[in-house]
Amino acid sequence: MSVEFLDKGNDDGTVLGQDSSKLIGFWGVDPVDQPATITNVSTTNTVGEVSTALKALITSLKEIGIIASA
């Protein structure tokens, strides 16, 4: 098996997308721009607020293909 590494041996790291408007997609999902910021969640949030933030996070991960859509 032959693989190609994204970092090309660069010790400084790897960046995907030069800014938030660049399109990125994973595992065959159409590339999209950076998803919107998820509301901050802290230990003082209600269960409903945490649930809403978690749903938004899952939607964003599905949008770029990090997790599969059901």
Secondary structure, 3 states (H helix, E strand, C coil): CCCCCCCCCCCCCCCCCCCCCCCECCCCCCCECCCCCCCCCCCCCCHHHHHHHHHHHHHHHHHHCCCCCC
